């Protein structure tokens, strides 16, 4: 058995590490390459900091992690949703050592750039991860230990960024990952409470307006959370496309709406039908070209809109794009999990997808409507197709393309 095979066998007991290493081999990461990527310039870094949504909870993350970093001789690292380092602080000596592996502000630490590491693997797995010493895929990182956890926006579930503690191998501690994960949960709770306050403010503004509106109408915040309705059954959230604004808009779950701005949201008056007709969308673009950011764009006679996709929804839409004839719940369960009995999970996820895409998806079986043109944009490297996915159909598709 070669040294590489022995190392792989030793890591097999850690499924999260084994899965990451398999991804690295699929996309051709060289274990001997330097760590990190060239940092962006100072102007680009400042721009990224200004637009980064994770900046909203930077004080919470810093307060919770900086003292822990000092006590454990590590550094705190905060990245954006792509794994680009935006801020770092901690022990001066460790900061200097981190420069040597390009763990510096502006550098990219996604798996595609730096192999298996806590930041990139936390993005790929969408969960808290600790990577220690030789669990790193790159040889340049085997003297380091790191623990990272994702921060999600509770308003829409999107990944805001990663909070990480990193240091020399000897600084490893079994409680570090739990502490990092706890601090990120506190940050998400802070966002959730702020959002609830914003909804209450919007509700106080919208209530008198909704009382005077004839017909069906609702008030929503910029993320689609409903602050009030009239003339229709209440519900929690309305999926809104990117670039949503005032005027006449078509929404797949409501039809044509007249949209007016409110302080902290929008007032929507329903003026059309959501049933298929001349304005039914007729083209879907499923963009899977980026490693960890996927979108679906729907276009029709009334315009176009784009929606970000979760990893699971990207998998489901890819399967349906491959099988235009449709799939039963049991078939989808086999495609995604290799287990046809997991139909409850599939039906729940498809219900969520169809709330976003009711105009282009049908069921019994689940499928894209026959009159909808579907185009899939794949990544340049076939093996990078949904790299976090272990779905049998996704992995079979990427290997066939190889």
Order of alpha helices (4+ residues) and beta strands (2+ residues): alpha-alpha-alpha-alpha-beta-beta-alpha-alpha-alpha-beta-beta-beta-alpha-beta-beta-beta-beta-beta-beta-beta-beta-alpha-alpha-alpha-beta-beta-beta-alpha
